[in-house]
């Protein structure tokens, strides 16, 4: 399943920012269509030194996913 497919079958994506191994990371999840839990659809490979930097980067990706998803939905 592609990221766009995940956006079509799920609720709005959620940005998570967390500290791990001495740095900050972000991940974007959507609720699973069947069953429970969440599906990770994007994450940072880069480690950020500050929470704000990770949040800003993740927010930009979240915005890009939302734009891509809305474009995909309008072209169907």
PyMOL CGO cylinders between C-alpha atoms (Angstrom):
from pymol import cmd
from pymol.cgo import CYLINDER

trace = [
    CYLINDER, 0.00, 0.00, 0.00, 1.35, 3.41, -0.91, 0.3, 1, 1, 1, 1, 1, 1,
    CYLINDER, 1.35, 3.41, -0.91, 1.22, 6.45, 1.32, 0.3, 1, 1, 1, 1, 1, 1,
    CYLINDER, 1.22, 6.45, 1.32, -1.57, 7.94, -0.78, 0.3, 1, 1, 1, 1, 1, 1,
    CYLINDER, -1.57, 7.94, -0.78, -3.61, 4.75, -0.53, 0.3, 1, 1, 1, 1, 1, 1,
    CYLINDER, -3.61, 4.75, -0.53, -3.19, 4.81, 3.24, 0.3, 1, 1, 1, 1, 1, 1,
    CYLINDER, -3.19, 4.81, 3.24, -4.49, 8.37, 3.32, 0.3, 1, 1, 1, 1, 1, 1,
    CYLINDER, -4.49, 8.37, 3.32, -7.54, 7.44, 1.27, 0.3, 1, 1, 1, 1, 1, 1,
    CYLINDER, -7.54, 7.44, 1.27, -8.69, 4.62, 3.54, 0.3, 1, 1, 1, 1, 1, 1,
    CYLINDER, -8.69, 4.62, 3.54, -7.81, 6.16, 6.87, 0.3, 1, 1, 1, 1, 1, 1,
    CYLINDER, -7.81, 6.16, 6.87, -8.58, 9.14, 9.02, 0.3, 1, 1, 1, 1, 1, 1,
    CYLINDER, -8.58, 9.14, 9.02, -6.35, 12.21, 9.05, 0.3, 1, 1, 1, 1, 1, 1,
    CYLINDER, -6.35, 12.21, 9.05, -2.64, 11.52, 9.57, 0.3, 1, 1, 1, 1, 1, 1,
    CYLINDER, -2.64, 11.52, 9.57, -1.16, 12.43, 12.95, 0.3, 1, 1, 1, 1, 1, 1,
    CYLINDER, -1.16, 12.43, 12.95, 2.35, 13.80, 13.56, 0.3, 1, 1, 1, 1, 1, 1,
    CYLINDER, 2.35, 13.80, 13.56, 4.29, 12.39, 16.52, 0.3, 1, 1, 1, 1, 1, 1,
    CYLINDER, 4.29, 12.39, 16.52, 7.55, 13.95, 17.73, 0.3, 1, 1, 1, 1, 1, 1,
    CYLINDER, 7.55, 13.95, 17.73, 9.70, 11.98, 20.15, 0.3, 1, 1, 1, 1, 1, 1,
    CYLINDER, 9.70, 11.98, 20.15, 13.18, 11.78, 21.65, 0.3, 1, 1, 1, 1, 1, 1,
    CYLINDER, 13.18, 11.78, 21.65, 15.20, 8.65, 21.06, 0.3, 1, 1, 1, 1, 1, 1,
    CYLINDER, 15.20, 8.65, 21.06, 18.91, 7.83, 21.38, 0.3, 1, 1, 1, 1, 1, 1,
    CYLINDER, 18.91, 7.83, 21.38, 19.83, 11.42, 22.27, 0.3, 1, 1, 1, 1, 1, 1,
    CYLINDER, 19.83, 11.42, 22.27, 18.03, 13.11, 19.39, 0.3, 1, 1, 1, 1, 1, 1,
    CYLINDER, 18.03, 13.11, 19.39, 14.60, 14.09, 18.15, 0.3, 1, 1, 1, 1, 1, 1,
    CYLINDER, 14.60, 14.09, 18.15, 12.60, 12.27, 15.47, 0.3, 1, 1, 1, 1, 1, 1,
    CYLINDER, 12.60, 12.27, 15.47, 9.13, 12.45, 13.99, 0.3, 1, 1, 1, 1, 1, 1,
    CYLINDER, 9.13, 12.45, 13.99, 6.69, 9.88, 12.65, 0.3, 1, 1, 1, 1, 1, 1,
    CYLINDER, 6.69, 9.88, 12.65, 3.33, 10.17, 10.92, 0.3, 1, 1, 1, 1, 1, 1,
    CYLINDER, 3.33, 10.17, 10.92, 0.62, 7.59, 11.58, 0.3, 1, 1, 1, 1, 1, 1,
    CYLINDER, 0.62, 7.59, 11.58, -2.94, 6.84, 10.50, 0.3, 1, 1, 1, 1, 1, 1,
    CYLINDER, -2.94, 6.84, 10.50, -5.43, 4.53, 12.21, 0.3, 1, 1, 1, 1, 1, 1,
    CYLINDER, -5.43, 4.53, 12.21, -5.55, 1.05, 10.68, 0.3, 1, 1, 1, 1, 1, 1,
    CYLINDER, -5.55, 1.05, 10.68, -8.62, 0.45, 8.53, 0.3, 1, 1, 1, 1, 1, 1,
    CYLINDER, -8.62, 0.45, 8.53, -9.38, -2.93, 10.08, 0.3, 1, 1, 1, 1, 1, 1,
    CYLINDER, -9.38, -2.93, 10.08, -8.70, -3.94, 13.63, 0.3, 1, 1, 1, 1, 1, 1,
    CYLINDER, -8.70, -3.94, 13.63, -6.91, -1.58, 15.96, 0.3, 1, 1, 1, 1, 1, 1,
    CYLINDER, -6.91, -1.58, 15.96, -3.73, 0.34, 16.24, 0.3, 1, 1, 1, 1, 1, 1,
    CYLINDER, -3.73, 0.34, 16.24, -1.96, 2.63, 13.85, 0.3, 1, 1, 1, 1, 1, 1,
    CYLINDER, -1.96, 2.63, 13.85, 0.03, 2.34, 10.64, 0.3, 1, 1, 1, 1, 1, 1,
    CYLINDER, 0.03, 2.34, 10.64, 3.29, 4.29, 10.31, 0.3, 1, 1, 1, 1, 1, 1,
    CYLINDER, 3.29, 4.29, 10.31, 3.26, 5.99, 6.90, 0.3, 1, 1, 1, 1, 1, 1,
    CYLINDER, 3.26, 5.99, 6.90, 6.33, 8.27, 7.17, 0.3, 1, 1, 1, 1, 1, 1,
    CYLINDER, 6.33, 8.27, 7.17, 9.21, 8.89, 9.57, 0.3, 1, 1, 1, 1, 1, 1,
    CYLINDER, 9.21, 8.89, 9.57, 12.42, 10.86, 9.87, 0.3, 1, 1, 1, 1, 1, 1,
    CYLINDER, 12.42, 10.86, 9.87, 15.67, 9.12, 9.14, 0.3, 1, 1, 1, 1, 1, 1,
    CYLINDER, 15.67, 9.12, 9.14, 17.50, 12.26, 10.21, 0.3, 1, 1, 1, 1, 1, 1,
    CYLINDER, 17.50, 12.26, 10.21, 18.11, 12.90, 13.90, 0.3, 1, 1, 1, 1, 1, 1,
    CYLINDER, 18.11, 12.90, 13.90, 17.38, 16.46, 15.00, 0.3, 1, 1, 1, 1, 1, 1,
    CYLINDER, 17.38, 16.46, 15.00, 19.17, 18.16, 17.87, 0.3, 1, 1, 1, 1, 1, 1,
    CYLINDER, 19.17, 18.16, 17.87, 16.06, 20.12, 18.92, 0.3, 1, 1, 1, 1, 1, 1,
    CYLINDER, 16.06, 20.12, 18.92, 12.43, 19.14, 19.27, 0.3, 1, 1, 1, 1, 1, 1,
    CYLINDER, 12.43, 19.14, 19.27, 11.29, 22.23, 17.38, 0.3, 1, 1, 1, 1, 1, 1,
    CYLINDER, 11.29, 22.23, 17.38, 13.42, 21.33, 14.35, 0.3, 1, 1, 1, 1, 1, 1,
    CYLINDER, 13.42, 21.33, 14.35, 11.94, 17.82, 14.23, 0.3, 1, 1, 1, 1, 1, 1,
    CYLINDER, 11.94, 17.82, 14.23, 8.41, 19.20, 14.62, 0.3, 1, 1, 1, 1, 1, 1,
    CYLINDER, 8.41, 19.20, 14.62, 8.94, 21.74, 11.82, 0.3, 1, 1, 1, 1, 1, 1,
    CYLINDER, 8.94, 21.74, 11.82, 10.32, 19.11, 9.44, 0.3, 1, 1, 1, 1, 1, 1,
    CYLINDER, 10.32, 19.11, 9.44, 7.55, 16.65, 10.26, 0.3, 1, 1, 1, 1, 1, 1,
    CYLINDER, 7.55, 16.65, 10.26, 4.92, 19.36, 9.83, 0.3, 1, 1, 1, 1, 1, 1,
    CYLINDER, 4.92, 19.36, 9.83, 6.23, 20.09, 6.33, 0.3, 1, 1, 1, 1, 1, 1,
    CYLINDER, 6.23, 20.09, 6.33, 5.98, 16.40, 5.40, 0.3, 1, 1, 1, 1, 1, 1,
    CYLINDER, 5.98, 16.40, 5.40, 2.49, 16.19, 6.89, 0.3, 1, 1, 1, 1, 1, 1,
    CYLINDER, 2.49, 16.19, 6.89, 1.44, 19.19, 4.81, 0.3, 1, 1, 1, 1, 1, 1,
    CYLINDER, 1.44, 19.19, 4.81, 2.93, 17.62, 1.67, 0.3, 1, 1, 1, 1, 1, 1,
    CYLINDER, 2.93, 17.62, 1.67, 1.04, 14.37, 2.31, 0.3, 1, 1, 1, 1, 1, 1,
    CYLINDER, 1.04, 14.37, 2.31, -2.20, 16.26, 2.80, 0.3, 1, 1, 1, 1, 1, 1,
    CYLINDER, -2.20, 16.26, 2.80, -1.70, 18.18, -0.44, 0.3, 1, 1, 1, 1, 1, 1,
    CYLINDER, -1.70, 18.18, -0.44, -0.78, 15.03, -2.35, 0.3, 1, 1, 1, 1, 1, 1,
    CYLINDER, -0.78, 15.03, -2.35, -3.79, 13.20, -0.93, 0.3, 1, 1, 1, 1, 1, 1,
    CYLINDER, -3.79, 13.20, -0.93, -6.21, 15.97, -1.84, 0.3, 1, 1, 1, 1, 1, 1,
    CYLINDER, -6.21, 15.97, -1.84, -4.77, 16.19, -5.39, 0.3, 1, 1, 1, 1, 1, 1,
    CYLINDER, -4.77, 16.19, -5.39, -5.10, 12.44, -5.78, 0.3, 1, 1, 1, 1, 1, 1,
    CYLINDER, -5.10, 12.44, -5.78, -8.71, 12.53, -4.59, 0.3, 1, 1, 1, 1, 1, 1,
    CYLINDER, -8.71, 12.53, -4.59, -9.66, 15.33, -7.00, 0.3, 1, 1, 1, 1, 1, 1,
    CYLINDER, -9.66, 15.33, -7.00, -8.14, 13.47, -10.00, 0.3, 1, 1, 1, 1, 1, 1,
    CYLINDER, -8.14, 13.47, -10.00, -10.18, 10.28, -9.55, 0.3, 1, 1, 1, 1, 1, 1,
]
cmd.load_cgo(trace, "trace")
